[in-house]
Amino acid sequence: MLYDYKCTNCDNTLIDVSQKMRDPPLVKCPECKKKTLQRIITGGCHGFVKGGSTQIDMGRAREDAAKHKEQSAQPEKPWYHKHGTASSEDINKMTKKQKAEYIMKGKK
């Protein structure tokens, strides 16, 4: 894994430090020699495509999926644009209670 670090004392930045996930984070700054290094959270997680060796950025994949969903999704119609399935003949046969329920739910 590659990690970035920044010193809170001298603002020194370490970029792409190779470490195993099990390794403890670095704490001592190579510039000021104080234990003030902080790991910087960057990018998204990565994964491998099944059956291939292409590494993809999962964060970008989620963004693309959300953008596609946003573009293809039709806005929900407000309640007053929803139409029921009953004909006027069916409505005339309903009791007052059934009519009220039909108005609220839009179903017979």
N, C-alpha and C positions, 0 to 999 in steps of 0.2 A: 504494500500500500504506500501511496505517496501522501505525505502530510506537509502542511505549511505551518510555520510557527512565527509568532511575533513577540518581541520582548516588551513588556509593559514599562520597563525602566528606560531603555535607550532607543526604542522603536526599531531595533534591528529586526530584519525579516529573513527567515529561512524558508526557501521555496523548494518543494518536491523532495522532502527528506524521506528516504526509503526506509520503512520500518514494517515489521510484522504486526498484525492486529494485536497479538498478545504482548508485544513489547510495551513497557510503560512509556508514557509521554516524556519527551525531553523537558527539563526544567531549567538547566543552567545555560545562560546566554554565552555564546562564544566571544562576543564583543566585550560586554561589561563584566562578565564572570559572575553575575548575580543569578539567583534562582527565580527569575521572573519571566520565563518563557511561557507562553500560552499557545495551545494548539488552535489553529484557525479552522473553522468548519467551512469547507468549500465544496462546490459542485454537488452532483447527485450520486446516487449509487450506480454501480455498473453491473451488467449481467451478460451472460452468454446466450446466444440464440441456439436453441436445440438443433442439433444436426449441422452446426456450422461453427466457425471459429471467429465470427464477427462479434466484436465487443460493442455494445450499444450503451448509450447514456439513457438510463431509465427516466431521469428527470425530464429530458427532452422528449422522450416518448410519451410521457404523461401530458406534457404541455401540448404536444401535437394532437393527442386524443381529445383533450379538453377543447382545443380550438376547433377541431372538426365537429365535435358534439354541439358546440355553441353556434357554429355556422349552419349546421343542418337541422337544429332543433327549431321547431315552429313555436312561437309564443303561445302559451296557454290562453284559450279564449276566456273572457270573464264569464261569470255565472249567468249573466243575462243574455249571452249569445248561445248558450247550450240549448239544444232542442230535444224534446222528448220524442218517443217513438209512437205515442198513442194518436189515433185519429180523433177528429172532433166527435165522431159517433161514439168511440170508446170513452172519451171524457164525459159525454152526456150521460153515460150509463153508470158512472162512478158515484159513490157516496161523497159527502162533503169531506169526510176523513180521508178517503182514497184520493180525492182531488188535491187536498193539502199535501199529502205525502208525495203525489206525483209532481207537484210544483217544486217541492223541496229536493227531490231526488232525481226527477226526470225519467223515472222508470215506472212501468205499470205495476 
